[in-house]
Amino acid sequence: MRKIPAIAFCGVLLFTTGTSVVAQAQWACPWIKWPHSEQTRGCPNLFKSQTTPMVWRYLDIEEQTSGRGQCGAGLQCWPQFEQPYKEVSHRDATTEYSFVVHIVKEMAVYYPQFEEPGCGVHFLLTFRS
C-alpha cells in the first residue's frame, strides 16, 4: 500500500519532544498524537494495523499503517512500527512544505544453516501522508 504525499503549509518555528512533533506557528502545522491504537491478527499469518492520530490546525486525520509477520520454529515475528516523523520537502521565506513518514518493518522467520532460527526484517514499507 503506497500513499501519495500530502503537502503541509507550516510556519518555520518547529520543535520536537521525546514522542511527538509540535508546531508553533499561525499556519496549519501537524503534530502527531502518541500513543496510537493497534489491531492484530495472530498465527499463522501475523498482521498488525496501527492508527496514528495527527492533528492539524483545522483538521484532525488518522493515518492507518499495517504490516505482516510470520510464525515458525516456535517464533512469532511481528511487524515493527517505528515512530512517525516529519520530513520537510522544501521551504521558502515564510512557508515550510512537509509530510509525515511512517516506517513499518515486515518480519519473517529466518533459518540460518548453523544457528538457531530467528526473526529478521523481510521487507521495509514507507508510508507518507
KAQUIUR-V824158 format. One record per helix or strand of 3 or more residues. SS is the DSSP state (2 for helix, 1 for strand). FROM is the first residue (numbers start at 1). TO is the last residue. If there is no record, write none. Layout:
SS_FROM_TO, SS_FROM_TO
This chain:
1_8_10, 1_14_16, 1_21_23, 1_37_41, 1_47_55, 1_60_68, 1_70_72, 1_75_77, 1_85_91, 1_96_110, 1_118_128
